[in-house]
Amino acid sequence: MLENNIELHITMLGARGAGKTSLLASVYGQFEKHVKDLYLQLTPDFKTSSVLRDKLGELESALDDLIVSGPTGGGVMQTFNFGIGIPFKTVNFKLIFRDYPGGWVKNKPTEVISYIKKSDVIFWAIDTAALVENRGRFCEAINSIDTITDFFKRALKELPCDQKKLILLVPIKCEKYMRNTDDIKKLCLLIEDKWSEFLNLIKTNDPSEERFALAITPVQTLGNVQYAYTDDSDADNPKFVFTRTSKNHPYQPKHVEQVLFYSLAFLVRRYMQIKQERISWLDSMKYSWYRFFGGKPNQHFGAAVLHLVSHQNRNEREGFKILHGKNLLEPPSK
């Protein structure tokens, strides 16, 4: 049974066919490698584990010289369920991750707005090739910046004033644009320019920076690939073609774990806050006695947040930048 039945939610927004599920599979694959010393356990249900392991296997074994991405068909909503807690003990809270089809931006706006309102963390996956190449000709058609910004306008009007959110702008398949500090700076400036209306919306709705945190967290989803050219023979469904730069180790993602560090630090801290708000009178008395004798309630989770924050990349020279709400990304003690 979950403590106080606490559920936290992540939604993946963004580009059609950009590789949102691949990103989640890569994040899942990095969990044990990067946070095993936390004594924190991420436990997927059977279906989630099966789907993500299959996808991760595809990424690790793919040897094609050319990789094609771009808008795909309708697709279906995928929901991934995880339990988070201390190993070998009762799950403390449930994490529900929704990866909706990119086509829903146009076909099912009400559902997308609903997920924005409900989610504690939102990944906005950015198709970097669509943003940068062809002078941004296909950027709006694929990344739907204006449309999704409008969804946020509608969602934020209906949020409780105490609801907090972490929003990550995640450029993916951005290998070509992360080669040196000049390229990285240009990419970040371009994102800030194209998403300026969205950034202003967040600042206007949260002038004190107490409700929303917003950051750029670039992810090199595959590692040894780079953009080659655009196949725009079908102008309504352009395809972006990538070539591999190494055959020896074709799958070497970079900075995938950063999405995990940012998200889990926020979510665990959120869990601690919700638990404190819901604490019963009896639990409050127990906690008081526990503190009296030198105990520290939630000590384990507080330590986990400290570790996660300490491992977050915040180096703007590597493309990481907190645009709003830095306070919400700090440990609870700060």
Secondary structure, 3 states (H helix, E strand, C coil): CCHHHCEEEEEEEECCCCCHHHHHHHHHHHHHHHHHHHCCEEEECHHHHHHHHHHHHHHHHCCCCEEEECCCCCCCCEEEEEEEECCCCCCCEEEEEEECCCCHHHHCHHHHHHHHHHCCEEEEEEEHHHHHHHHHCCHHHHHCHHHHHHHHHHHHCCCCCCCCEEEEEEEECCHHHHCCHHHHHHHHHHHHHHCHHHHHHHHHHCCCCCCEEEEECCEECCECEEEEEEECCCCCCCEEEEEECCCCCCECCECHHHHHHHHHHHHHHHHHHHHHHHCCHHHHHHHHHHHHCCCCCCHHHHHHHHHHHHCCCCCHHHCCEEEECHHHHCCCCC
